[in-house]
Amino acid sequence: MRVTNKQGHFVAIAGNIGVGKSTLTTLAARKLGWEPFFEVAEDNPYLADFYQDMPRWSFHSQIFFLSQQLKRHYQMLQYKGSVIQDRAIYEGVEIFGKNLYLQGIMSLPDWQTYHDLYRNVALLLQPPDLVVYLKASVPTLLGRIAQRGRGYESAISPEYLESLNVLYDEWIAGFRLSPVLCIETDNLDYVHDEKPLEQVLGMIQDRLVGMG
């Protein structure tokens, strides 16, 4: 039996670093009167060790993130109104965890244990009513990352973003738990222009028609 206690809509915004997930979550929540849930902000106690010795601590670090994401997912299900989520629980494993494994940072046994735990727990969770997948090219992502000026993101390489883009496309192509709305954002500026924002929100609401 799935853990489910949700009234109202449940929308998750997915996409690569810098694509505009947090911005859309904030603006959509404000316009639609929904409750926003952002990425887990708690300090990861394994993070410092992870950056010192990634192969040794990647499993521990990812398990911590997964536990925090599960807690946030449960909190959303307890909220009685409509919610919009910045980054779905699936992305931490299917994109970032898998990338660690493919790069040889996480061992095969650790990856299999981590993925099996996630997959089995995910089967018990109510999935979003809609996953909105924001897409952008690497040059667009790099431009947006530079524009927001977060120091810790300055070392992100084009190759890393491209590898994540590939994993995102593969994941979304096989995702069957929820309907998916894909939106190309290279030429969308919903920060400074009201019209694109209204168009995106209109697409989201159209897809939610008949879902409750």
Sequence and secondary structure as in RCSB ss.txt:
>XXXX:A:sequence
MRVTNKQGHFVAIAGNIGVGKSTLTTLAARKLGWEPFFEVAEDNPYLADFYQDMPRWSFHSQIFFLSQQLKRHYQ
MLQYKGSVIQDRAIYEGVEIFGKNLYLQGIMSLPDWQTYHDLYRNVALLLQPPDLVVYLKASVPTLLGRIAQRGR
GYESAISPEYLESLNVLYDEWIAGFRLSPVLCIETDNLDYVHDEKPLEQVLGMIQDRLVGMG
>XXXX:A:secstr
  B    S EEEEEE TTSSHHHHHHHHHHHHT EEE    S  TTHHHHHH HHHHHHHHHHHHHHHHHHHHHH
HHH SS EEEES HHHIIIIIIHHHHHTTSS HHHHHHHHHHHHHHHTTB   SEEEEEE  HHHHHHHHHHHT 
GGGTT  HHHHHHHHHHHHHHHHH  SS EEEEE TT  TTT HHHHHHHHHHHHHHHTT  
